Amino acid sequence: MSTNKDASLYIEKIPANKFFAGKTVEISYKEYQAIKTEENTIEVGKFLSVDQIHSPFCFGETINYMVHVIRCSPRSPSLPKEISNMSYHKFMNFSFFRRVENYDKQGLMTSLILDTYSFKKVLFTFEYDTEERLVQWNCSMFDKIVHSRKFVYYEDGSLQRRVRDLYGNTEEWEYDKNGKLLQYIRNWEGNIKTIDGDSYDEEKSEPYIWGTVSYKSSEGKIERTTISEDGKKSVIIYKDIEYQEEPDDFLGSYDENVFSCTLYDARGNEIQKYVRTYFENGLWETVYYQDGIPKRIIRKECNILKDLNYMYTEKFKQVVQYCKENNLFVGYGNPNGKVLVIGKEAAHVDGDIQQLKETKERFCDINIKSWEEVLSENEVPNYDGENPAIERFEEIKKPQYGWGCQNNKVSKKLKSGEYSEGTSSTYLNYEKLYEQLFLQGEKLKKINFQKEFFITELSDYPTKESYNDKEIEALRQQSIEERKPLFELPFFKEFPIVIVAAGDYPIKYKFDMQQIFDVQWEGKTIQVGEKYWYNLHYSKDNKRILIHTRQLSNRVSNELIVAIANEAKKFL
């Protein structure tokens, strides 16, 4: 099957992604253990590593063109000195650390920022015409545009002209409406060369295929079978896209036009295989097999850093208004998250009853006013951005982040009397739960559970610990009674996962979880080791789960965290 060599082959297409419209998205490729279940299905196991090899097409085109011009031009191009002084090995290292994409309201990518091993803050910008066709993209390195591509179209959408420019060194191709090349013009350092289309010879590279090749086509897919001279065989299935280059075998395992690739030895035994599943949002999951056994999974994943379409629901606004009218604590974290966590009470102060009352008033007032400000501005949260770590509740002006961005370790008291940079044991365990639920156990440097958790408390009174004091007990009982109608509001039934980490408080203070959250306890307590436990409650439609367990503070086992996460995952 030969590739058609007209102008259409050179049209660079970036299709709109409606799922990312109005969003800033971080793309990553992560490797996980592959687990084969008793039902003969494949599940994602524990997190193994971040794959940093795959980079976007525009970065590869920029680097390759730089090398081409440097090698072939009569004089070296006037590149930034940071590039000119770079070694060839470092220059050709495509490993990347971070990739962030920005999309407009139509879902078109407008910019891409890439941090690589060799280049920091590489910026790509993309421009489109009214028909959503790519007309230009630019690459900036070290705050200078070093490379650009331009595309000009006829009215019928066929390619009329394309230009690539490396710091003033340009190449230009002109085509007729049938895609035939009319003229090629090159201007490198003022040395201009013009070639007639009939005399110009340019071939897009295609994989060199050894042996006998056969093709089958059905339902928009191409199956290519290659049998080498020594009897080995490869079968690759890919999308049937007109003018698309044929993919390599395993070398093309990141090619987003491939469905699967299988390699066999001369005896017909399967040696290696990968199978890719594509999702509607443009992400994918690839399972890699060795000798028929699933070994690992690589997933193209995304983090939504900013969502211009982000909206706070009317049900949440109702909660904030109710808390304002009754001076109650609202909470911290993401009101649109998937997990609601309810603890006993916040741990902030020691002191007498009067101090406790005063602190409670300030605690609630600050929390309510900060949420009102967020709602008035419809402030879009950026959970993966650089947010300052908070040490005192008075400093929390952005309740979406709460105590976020603290170091992912327990803060300890030093000999000097100060505390090391870290977080509380409770928040550390919330973070472990978040990482088990959403990151397959991958540990982050800073806590970020607020991205998917909304956390609040049964009691408003921020006592340092749950000690027995008659006056405090009375205040706590009063607070929990005052908050019961709050928890009965519709907002708190919106979460598919509710974790009540409050130990005996629901029983002690007659907080009826079944009635308040409209769930039913399954009737048995599940033990985890000798010390730990949890109870499961389900909604009638089985779309929500409530997990009741002990307070997730000191001396909580990882086994309990994993067990709770495994129960909750079923409802994500």
C-alpha positions as CSV (number, residue, x, y, z in Angstrom):
1,M,0.0,0.0,0.0
2,S,1.7,3.1,-1.1
3,T,1.1,6.6,0.3
4,N,-0.3,9.2,-2.0
5,K,2.2,12.0,-2.5
6,D,0.2,15.1,-3.1
7,A,-0.2,18.2,-1.0
8,S,-2.7,16.7,1.4
9,L,0.1,14.7,2.9
10,Y,1.6,17.9,4.2
11,I,-1.5,19.4,5.8
12,E,-0.9,19.4,9.5
13,K,-4.2,18.8,11.3
14,I,-5.0,19.5,14.9
15,P,-8.6,18.5,15.3
16,A,-10.8,20.3,17.9
17,N,-11.2,18.5,21.2
18,K,-14.6,19.4,22.6
19,F,-13.9,17.8,25.9
20,F,-11.0,20.2,26.5
21,A,-12.8,23.3,25.3
22,G,-12.0,26.4,27.4
23,K,-9.5,24.4,29.5
24,T,-5.8,24.3,30.3
25,V,-4.7,20.7,30.4
26,E,-1.5,19.0,31.5
27,I,-0.7,15.9,29.4
28,S,1.3,13.0,30.9
29,Y,2.2,9.4,30.0
30,K,2.2,7.1,32.9
31,E,3.2,3.5,33.2
32,Y,1.3,1.0,35.5
33,Q,1.5,-2.6,36.4
34,A,-1.0,-4.7,34.4
35,I,-3.1,-7.2,36.4
36,K,-5.0,-10.1,34.9
37,T,-8.2,-10.8,36.8
38,E,-10.0,-14.1,37.4
39,E,-12.5,-13.0,34.8
40,N,-9.7,-12.8,32.3
41,T,-9.9,-9.0,32.1
42,I,-7.0,-6.6,32.4
43,E,-6.9,-4.0,35.2
44,V,-4.6,-1.1,36.0
45,G,-2.3,-2.0,38.9
46,K,0.1,0.1,40.9
47,F,1.8,3.1,39.5
48,L,5.4,2.4,38.2
49,S,6.8,5.5,36.6
50,V,6.2,8.6,34.4
51,D,7.1,8.0,30.7
52,Q,9.0,11.1,29.5
53,I,9.9,10.0,26.0
54,H,6.9,10.9,24.0
55,S,6.9,14.5,22.8
56,P,4.4,16.4,20.6
57,F,4.9,16.4,16.8
58,C,5.7,20.1,16.6
59,F,8.7,19.7,18.9
60,G,10.1,16.9,16.9
61,E,9.6,18.8,13.6
62,T,11.3,21.9,15.1
63,I,14.4,19.9,16.3
64,N,14.7,17.9,13.2
65,Y,14.5,21.0,10.9
66,M,17.1,22.7,13.0
67,V,19.5,19.8,12.5
68,H,18.7,19.8,8.8
69,V,19.4,23.5,8.3
70,I,22.6,23.4,10.5
71,R,23.9,20.5,8.4
72,C,22.9,21.7,5.0
73,S,23.0,25.5,5.1
74,P,26.2,27.2,3.8
75,R,26.4,29.1,7.0
76,S,25.0,28.2,10.5
77,P,21.7,30.0,11.3
78,S,21.8,32.8,13.9
79,L,20.2,30.8,16.6
80,P,20.1,31.9,20.3
81,K,23.5,31.3,21.9
82,E,21.8,28.9,24.4
83,I,21.1,26.6,21.5
84,S,24.3,27.2,19.5
85,N,26.4,26.3,22.6
86,M,24.4,23.1,23.3
87,S,26.0,19.6,22.7
88,Y,24.4,17.4,20.0
89,H,23.5,14.8,22.6
90,K,21.7,17.2,24.8
91,F,20.1,18.9,21.8
92,M,18.6,15.6,20.6
93,N,17.3,14.5,24.0
94,F,13.5,14.6,23.5
95,S,12.7,13.6,27.1
96,F,10.2,16.0,28.6
97,F,9.1,16.9,32.2
98,R,5.9,18.8,31.6
99,R,3.5,19.4,28.8
100,V,0.6,21.9,29.2
101,E,-2.0,22.6,26.5
102,N,-4.4,25.5,26.3
103,Y,-7.7,25.2,24.4
104,D,-10.2,27.9,23.2
105,K,-14.0,27.7,23.6
106,Q,-14.2,25.7,20.3
107,G,-11.8,23.1,21.6
108,L,-8.9,24.2,19.4
109,M,-5.4,24.1,20.9
110,T,-4.1,27.6,21.0
111,S,-0.8,27.0,22.8
112,L,1.4,24.3,24.2
113,I,4.2,24.8,26.8
114,L,6.9,22.1,27.0
115,D,9.6,21.6,29.6
116,T,12.2,19.2,28.3
117,Y,15.5,17.9,29.5
118,S,17.4,20.4,27.3
119,F,14.9,23.3,26.8
120,K,12.8,25.1,29.5
121,K,9.5,26.7,28.7
122,V,9.3,25.9,25.0
123,L,6.2,27.7,23.8
124,F,4.2,26.7,20.7
125,T,1.3,28.9,19.5
126,F,-1.3,27.8,17.0
127,E,-3.5,29.9,14.7
128,Y,-6.6,28.8,12.7
129,D,-8.9,30.1,10.0
130,T,-12.7,30.4,10.2
131,E,-12.9,26.8,9.0
132,E,-10.8,25.6,11.9
133,R,-7.9,24.8,9.6
134,L,-4.4,25.3,11.0
135,V,-2.8,28.3,9.3
136,Q,0.4,28.8,11.4
137,W,2.3,27.6,14.4
138,N,5.3,29.2,16.0
139,C,7.9,27.8,18.3
140,S,9.7,30.0,20.8
141,M,12.8,29.1,22.8
142,F,14.6,31.4,25.2
143,D,11.9,34.0,24.6
144,K,12.6,34.1,20.8
145,I,10.6,32.7,17.9
146,V,13.0,30.1,16.4
147,H,10.7,28.2,14.1
148,S,7.4,28.6,12.4
149,R,5.1,26.8,9.9
150,K,2.6,28.5,7.7
151,F,-0.2,27.0,5.6
152,V,-2.3,28.8,2.9
153,Y,-5.4,27.1,1.4
154,Y,-7.6,27.4,-1.7
155,E,-11.3,28.2,-1.2
156,D,-12.1,24.5,-1.5
157,G,-9.7,23.7,1.4
158,S,-6.9,22.2,-0.6
159,L,-3.4,23.3,0.3
160,Q,-2.0,26.1,-1.8
161,R,1.2,26.9,-0.1
162,R,3.3,25.9,2.9
163,V,6.3,27.6,4.5
164,R,8.7,26.6,7.2
165,D,11.0,29.2,8.7
166,L,14.0,28.7,11.0
167,Y,15.2,32.1,12.2
168,G,14.9,33.6,8.7
169,N,16.0,30.4,6.8
170,T,12.9,29.5,4.8
171,E,11.6,26.8,2.5
172,E,8.4,27.3,0.5
173,W,6.2,24.9,-1.5
174,E,3.4,25.9,-3.9
175,Y,0.7,23.5,-5.2
176,D,-2.1,23.6,-7.7
177,K,-5.7,22.7,-6.7
178,N,-5.1,19.1,-7.5
179,G,-2.2,18.9,-5.0
180,K,0.6,18.9,-7.6
181,L,3.7,20.7,-6.6
182,L,4.3,23.8,-8.8
183,Q,7.4,25.3,-7.3
184,Y,9.9,25.0,-4.5
185,I,11.8,28.0,-3.1
186,R,14.6,27.9,-0.5
187,N,16.3,30.9,1.1
188,W,19.1,30.0,3.4
189,E,21.2,32.9,4.6
190,G,20.3,34.9,1.5
191,N,21.2,32.0,-0.8
192,I,18.0,31.6,-2.9
193,K,17.3,28.4,-4.9
194,T,14.1,27.9,-7.0
195,I,13.1,24.5,-8.4
196,D,10.3,23.7,-10.8
197,G,7.7,21.3,-9.4
198,D,8.4,18.6,-12.1
199,S,12.1,18.6,-11.2
200,Y,11.7,18.6,-7.4
201,D,11.8,15.3,-5.6
202,E,10.7,15.0,-2.0
203,E,9.4,11.9,-0.3
204,K,7.9,11.7,3.2
205,S,9.7,8.9,5.1
206,E,8.0,5.6,5.4
207,P,9.0,2.6,7.4
208,Y,11.4,0.2,5.7
209,I,9.6,-3.1,5.7
210,W,11.5,-6.3,5.5
211,G,9.9,-9.4,3.8
212,T,6.5,-10.1,2.3
213,V,3.7,-7.6,3.0
214,S,0.0,-8.0,2.7
215,Y,-2.9,-5.8,3.6
216,K,-6.6,-6.2,4.6
217,S,-9.0,-3.3,4.9
218,S,-12.4,-3.3,6.8
219,E,-14.5,-0.8,8.8
220,G,-12.0,2.0,8.5
221,K,-9.0,-0.1,9.6
222,I,-6.0,-1.4,7.8
223,E,-4.4,-4.7,8.9
224,R,-0.8,-5.0,7.6
225,T,0.9,-8.4,7.9
226,T,4.7,-8.6,7.4
227,I,6.5,-12.0,7.1
228,S,10.3,-11.8,7.2
229,E,12.7,-14.1,5.4
230,D,13.4,-16.0,8.6
231,G,9.7,-16.6,9.1
232,K,9.0,-14.0,11.8
233,K,5.7,-12.2,11.5
234,S,4.3,-8.8,12.6
235,V,0.6,-7.8,12.4
236,I,-0.2,-4.1,12.9
237,I,-3.7,-2.7,12.8
238,Y,-4.1,1.1,12.2
239,K,-6.6,3.7,11.1
240,D,-7.3,4.0,7.4
241,I,-6.5,7.7,7.0
242,E,-6.0,9.0,3.5
243,Y,-2.5,10.3,2.9
244,Q,-1.3,9.2,6.3
245,E,2.2,7.7,6.6
246,E,2.2,4.0,7.5
247,P,3.3,3.5,11.1
248,D,6.3,1.5,12.3
249,D,5.7,-1.7,14.3
250,F,6.9,-1.4,17.9
251,L,8.8,1.8,17.1
252,G,5.4,3.4,16.5
253,S,3.9,2.4,19.8
254,Y,3.0,6.1,20.5
255,D,1.6,6.7,17.0
256,E,-2.0,7.7,17.7
257,N,-3.2,6.1,14.5
258,V,-2.5,2.6,15.7
259,F,-4.9,0.1,17.4
260,S,-2.6,-2.9,18.0
261,C,0.7,-4.5,17.0
262,T,1.6,-8.2,17.5
263,L,5.0,-9.9,16.8
264,Y,5.4,-13.6,16.3
265,D,8.5,-15.9,16.2
266,A,9.1,-18.3,13.3
267,R,7.0,-21.0,15.0
268,G,4.0,-18.7,15.2
269,N,4.3,-18.1,18.9
270,E,3.3,-14.6,20.1
271,I,6.3,-12.8,21.4
272,Q,5.2,-9.2,22.0
273,K,1.9,-7.3,21.6
274,Y,0.4,-4.0,22.5
275,V,-3.3,-3.1,22.2
276,R,-4.6,0.5,22.5
277,T,-8.0,1.7,23.5
278,Y,-9.0,5.2,22.6
279,F,-11.3,7.4,24.6
280,E,-13.6,10.1,23.4
281,N,-11.6,12.9,25.1
282,G,-8.5,12.1,23.0
283,L,-6.7,10.1,25.7
284,W,-5.8,6.4,25.5
285,E,-4.7,3.3,27.3
286,T,-2.2,0.8,25.9
287,V,-1.7,-2.7,27.3
288,Y,1.7,-4.3,26.6
289,Y,2.1,-8.1,26.5
290,Q,5.2,-10.3,26.7
291,D,4.7,-14.0,25.6
292,G,1.0,-13.6,25.9
293,I,1.1,-12.2,29.5
294,P,0.0,-8.6,30.2
295,K,3.0,-6.9,31.8
296,R,2.4,-3.1,31.8
297,I,0.0,-0.4,30.8
298,I,0.8,3.1,29.5
299,R,-1.9,5.7,29.7
300,K,-2.1,9.1,28.1
301,E,-3.6,11.1,31.0
302,C,-4.5,14.7,31.7
303,N,-4.9,17.1,34.6
304,I,-7.3,19.9,34.2
305,L,-5.3,22.9,35.4
306,K,-7.9,25.5,34.6
307,D,-11.5,25.3,33.3
308,L,-13.1,28.5,32.0
309,N,-16.4,26.6,32.0
310,Y,-16.1,25.7,35.7
311,M,-19.3,26.6,37.5
312,Y,-20.3,26.4,41.1
313,T,-23.7,24.7,41.4
314,E,-26.8,26.3,42.8
315,K,-26.8,23.5,45.4
316,F,-23.4,24.6,46.6
317,K,-24.5,28.2,46.7
318,Q,-27.4,27.2,48.8
319,V,-25.0,25.6,51.3
320,V,-22.9,28.8,51.5
321,Q,-26.0,30.9,52.0
322,Y,-27.3,28.5,54.7
323,C,-24.0,28.6,56.5
324,K,-24.0,32.4,56.4
325,E,-27.4,32.6,57.9
326,N,-26.5,30.2,60.7
327,N,-22.8,31.0,61.0
328,L,-21.6,27.5,60.2
329,F,-18.4,26.2,58.7
330,V,-18.7,25.4,55.0
331,G,-15.5,23.4,54.2
332,Y,-12.4,23.3,52.0
333,G,-11.6,21.8,48.7
334,N,-13.5,21.2,45.5
335,P,-17.3,21.5,45.7
336,N,-17.4,19.7,42.3
337,G,-15.0,16.9,43.4
338,K,-16.0,13.3,43.6
339,V,-15.3,12.7,47.3
340,L,-16.9,14.2,50.3
341,V,-14.9,13.7,53.6
342,I,-16.5,14.5,56.9
343,G,-14.2,14.5,60.0
344,K,-14.9,15.0,63.7
345,E,-13.8,18.6,64.0
346,A,-11.0,20.9,63.0
347,A,-7.9,20.8,65.2
348,H,-6.7,24.3,65.7
349,V,-6.6,25.6,69.3
350,D,-6.3,24.9,72.9
351,G,-7.7,27.2,75.5
352,D,-10.7,27.9,77.7
353,I,-14.3,27.9,76.6
354,Q,-14.4,31.6,75.8
355,Q,-11.3,31.3,73.5
356,L,-12.9,28.3,71.8
357,K,-16.1,30.2,71.1
358,E,-14.2,33.2,69.8
359,T,-12.1,31.0,67.6
360,K,-15.1,29.2,66.2
361,E,-16.8,32.5,65.3
362,R,-13.7,33.7,63.4
363,F,-13.1,30.2,61.9
364,C,-16.6,30.2,60.4
365,D,-16.7,33.8,59.5
366,I,-13.4,33.7,57.5
367,N,-14.5,30.5,55.7
368,I,-18.0,31.9,54.7
369,K,-16.6,35.2,53.5
370,S,-13.9,33.6,51.4
371,W,-16.4,31.3,49.7
372,E,-18.7,34.3,49.1
373,E,-15.8,36.0,47.4
374,V,-15.0,32.9,45.3
375,L,-18.7,32.7,44.2
376,S,-19.1,36.3,43.4
377,E,-16.1,36.2,41.0
378,N,-16.8,32.6,39.8
379,E,-13.1,32.0,40.5
380,V,-11.7,29.1,38.5
381,P,-9.5,26.9,40.7
382,N,-6.1,25.8,39.5
383,Y,-5.3,22.8,41.8
384,D,-2.1,21.9,40.0
385,G,-0.7,25.5,39.9
386,E,1.7,27.2,42.3
387,N,-0.3,28.0,45.4
388,P,1.2,29.1,48.7
389,A,1.3,26.7,51.6
390,I,-1.0,27.8,54.5
391,E,0.1,27.5,58.1
392,R,-2.8,29.2,59.9
393,F,-6.5,29.1,59.2
394,E,-6.7,32.9,59.3
395,E,-4.5,32.9,56.1
396,I,-7.0,30.7,54.1
397,K,-8.4,33.2,51.6
398,K,-8.8,30.6,48.9
399,P,-10.9,27.8,50.5
400,Q,-10.8,25.7,47.3
401,Y,-7.2,24.8,48.3
402,G,-7.6,24.8,52.0
403,W,-4.3,23.6,53.5
404,G,-3.1,22.5,50.1
405,C,0.5,22.7,48.7
406,Q,2.0,21.6,52.0
407,N,4.9,19.1,51.7
408,N,3.6,15.6,51.5
409,K,5.1,14.5,54.9
410,V,4.1,14.9,58.6
411,S,5.2,18.2,60.1
412,K,7.3,17.5,63.2
413,K,8.3,19.8,66.1
414,L,12.0,20.7,66.0
415,K,14.3,21.3,69.0
416,S,14.0,25.0,68.2
417,G,10.3,24.8,69.0
418,E,9.3,25.4,65.4
419,Y,7.8,22.8,63.1
420,S,9.3,21.3,60.0
421,E,7.6,22.0,56.7
422,G,4.9,19.4,56.2
423,T,1.2,18.7,56.9
424,S,-0.9,17.2,59.6
425,S,-1.2,13.4,60.0
426,T,-4.9,13.7,59.1
427,Y,-4.2,15.5,55.9
428,L,-1.4,13.1,55.1
429,N,-3.8,10.3,55.3
430,Y,-6.4,12.2,53.1
431,E,-3.6,12.6,50.6
432,K,-2.7,8.9,50.7
433,L,-6.4,8.1,50.0
434,Y,-6.4,10.6,47.1
435,E,-3.3,9.1,45.6
436,Q,-4.8,5.5,45.9
437,L,-8.1,6.6,44.4
438,F,-6.9,8.8,41.5
439,L,-3.1,8.2,41.0
440,Q,-2.8,4.5,41.5
441,G,-0.6,5.1,44.5
442,E,1.8,7.6,42.9
443,K,3.2,9.9,45.6
444,L,3.2,13.6,45.0
445,K,5.7,16.0,46.5
446,K,3.0,18.3,47.8
447,I,-0.5,17.4,49.0
448,N,-3.2,18.0,46.5
449,F,-6.2,15.9,47.6
450,Q,-8.3,19.1,47.5
451,K,-8.5,18.6,43.8
452,E,-11.1,15.9,44.1
453,F,-12.0,16.1,47.8
454,F,-14.4,18.4,49.6
455,I,-13.8,18.3,53.3
456,T,-15.9,19.5,56.2
457,E,-16.6,18.5,59.8
458,L,-19.4,17.2,62.0
459,S,-18.6,19.9,64.6
460,D,-17.8,23.5,64.1
461,Y,-15.7,23.9,67.2
462,P,-12.0,23.6,66.3
463,T,-10.7,21.8,69.4
464,K,-7.2,20.5,69.4
465,E,-8.3,17.0,70.5
466,S,-11.4,15.1,71.5
467,Y,-10.9,15.3,75.2
468,N,-13.8,14.8,77.7
469,D,-14.8,18.2,79.1
470,K,-18.5,18.7,80.0
471,E,-18.7,22.2,78.7
472,I,-16.9,21.3,75.4
473,E,-19.1,18.2,75.1
474,A,-22.2,20.4,75.4
475,L,-20.8,22.8,72.7
476,R,-20.0,19.9,70.4
477,Q,-23.4,18.4,70.9
478,Q,-25.0,21.7,70.1
479,S,-22.8,22.2,67.0
480,I,-23.6,18.8,65.6
481,E,-27.3,19.4,66.1
482,E,-27.1,22.7,64.4
483,R,-25.3,21.2,61.4
484,K,-27.7,18.3,60.9
485,P,-30.0,20.3,58.7
486,L,-27.0,21.5,56.7
487,F,-26.0,18.0,55.8
488,E,-29.6,17.2,54.7
489,L,-29.3,19.8,51.9
490,P,-29.2,18.3,48.4
491,F,-25.5,19.3,47.8
492,F,-24.2,16.6,50.1
493,K,-26.0,13.9,48.2
494,E,-24.2,14.9,45.0
495,F,-21.0,13.1,45.8
496,P,-20.7,9.5,44.6
497,I,-18.3,8.8,47.5
498,V,-18.8,10.0,51.1
499,I,-16.3,9.1,53.8
500,V,-17.4,9.8,57.3
501,A,-14.1,9.6,59.2
502,A,-15.5,10.3,62.6
503,G,-15.2,7.1,64.7
504,D,-18.0,6.9,67.3
505,Y,-19.3,10.5,66.8
506,P,-22.3,9.5,64.7
507,I,-23.5,7.1,67.4
508,K,-22.5,9.2,70.4
509,Y,-24.2,12.4,69.0
510,K,-27.1,10.7,67.2
511,F,-26.0,11.6,63.7
512,D,-28.2,9.3,61.6
513,M,-26.1,8.8,58.5
514,Q,-28.7,6.5,56.8
515,Q,-31.4,9.1,57.1
516,I,-29.3,12.2,56.4
517,F,-27.6,10.8,53.3
518,D,-30.4,8.5,52.2
519,V,-28.2,5.4,52.3
520,Q,-28.6,1.9,53.8
521,W,-25.9,0.1,55.9
522,E,-25.2,-3.3,54.6
523,G,-25.4,-4.7,58.1
524,K,-21.8,-5.8,58.9
525,T,-18.6,-4.2,60.0
526,I,-15.5,-5.0,58.0
527,Q,-12.3,-5.5,60.0
528,V,-8.9,-4.6,58.7
529,G,-6.3,-6.2,60.9
530,E,-7.0,-6.2,64.6
531,K,-7.5,-2.4,65.1
532,Y,-9.2,-1.0,62.1
533,W,-12.7,-1.2,60.6
534,Y,-15.2,0.4,58.3
535,N,-18.9,0.2,57.5
536,L,-20.4,0.4,54.0
537,H,-23.6,2.2,53.2
538,Y,-25.2,2.3,49.7
539,S,-27.9,4.5,48.1
540,K,-31.0,2.7,46.7
541,D,-29.9,3.2,43.1
542,N,-26.4,1.9,44.0
543,K,-24.8,5.0,42.5
544,R,-23.4,6.4,45.8
545,I,-21.4,4.8,48.6
546,L,-20.9,6.1,52.2
547,I,-17.9,4.6,54.1
548,H,-17.9,5.1,57.9
549,T,-14.6,4.6,59.6
550,R,-12.4,5.8,62.4
551,Q,-10.8,9.3,62.4
552,L,-8.0,9.3,59.8
553,S,-5.4,11.0,62.1
554,N,-2.6,9.3,64.0
555,R,-1.7,5.7,63.7
556,V,-3.7,4.8,60.7
557,S,-2.5,1.8,58.7
558,N,-1.8,1.9,55.0
559,E,-3.9,-1.3,54.8
560,L,-7.0,0.6,55.9
561,I,-6.3,3.4,53.4
562,V,-6.0,0.9,50.6
563,A,-9.1,-1.1,51.7
564,I,-11.2,2.1,51.7
565,A,-9.8,3.2,48.4
566,N,-10.7,-0.2,46.8
567,E,-14.3,0.1,48.0
568,A,-14.6,3.7,46.8
569,K,-13.0,3.1,43.4
570,K,-16.0,1.2,42.2
571,F,-18.0,4.5,42.3
572,L,-15.7,6.8,40.4
